[in-house]
Amino acid sequence: MAPDSTPHRFIVIEGPIGVGKTTLAVKLAATLQAEAVLEHPEDNPFLERFYRNPRAGALPAQLYFLFARAQQMVALQQQDLFAPLRVADYLIDKDRLFARTTLDEEELRLYEQVYAKLAIEVPRPDLVVYLQAPVDVLLARIARRGIRYEQFIDRLYLERLNNAYARYFHEYDAAPLLIVNAAAIDPIGNEADYEELLGAMRRMRRGRLYFNPLRHTAL
């Protein structure tokens, strides 16, 4: 198999804030000569407000993300059937995961009405890579990368979000799922870790697999 080959045409990298999904998605896209489909949270004008004051900023931040993600998915659907390999740093489903974590009951009811009206058609991934790590690791990485508005992220919020991701992927069966212990590997700084992860991704065809360095254990 050629170094840049893969049996998958649409790969999604997911995980909580700070776990490294965007950096990995960009590196994979370069390796596989793929189109990178990326979120741009820095473009959301309500995000810093949300991190500073979650109650005041949750709804506008969430709706902004919803519209941006929906627009991006529509653009992908409108491209021709022979579009290139793509690597994305989010599942559209994560929008509702965040909404249910951050919005109060009335806000969530409004959000769900808007979501239903959008009737988003989502391309099905061929592979989802879920990066998971403890909250202490996420906080350390958030601090290290030094994005100003992220320094307001509350630990309790990150714990709730991490738990929501774990519950969601515990039941996820819409695509082959590779669950990666991202606290134990450094696929960006360690080329051996990266190559081993890439090999595990290439071998994935169905079901789910839990990935640790030098070990692949079926769940």
Secondary structure as GFF3:
##gff-version 3
##sequence-region A 1 219
A	DSSP	beta_strand	10	14	.	.	.	ID=ss1
A	DSSP	alpha_helix	21	32	.	.	.	ID=ss2
A	DSSP	beta_strand	35	37	.	.	.	ID=ss3
A	DSSP	three_ten_helix	41	43	.	.	.	ID=ss4
A	DSSP	alpha_helix	47	52	.	.	.	ID=ss5
A	DSSP	alpha_helix	54	78	.	.	.	ID=ss6
A	DSSP	beta_strand	86	88	.	.	.	ID=ss7
A	DSSP	alpha_helix	94	102	.	.	.	ID=ss8
A	DSSP	alpha_helix	105	118	.	.	.	ID=ss9
A	DSSP	beta_strand	127	132	.	.	.	ID=ss10
A	DSSP	alpha_helix	135	145	.	.	.	ID=ss11
A	DSSP	three_ten_helix	148	152	.	.	.	ID=ss12
A	DSSP	alpha_helix	155	170	.	.	.	ID=ss13
A	DSSP	beta_strand	177	181	.	.	.	ID=ss14
A	DSSP	alpha_helix	191	203	.	.	.	ID=ss15
A	DSSP	beta_strand	208	212	.	.	.	ID=ss16
A	DSSP	beta_strand	215	218	.	.	.	ID=ss17
###
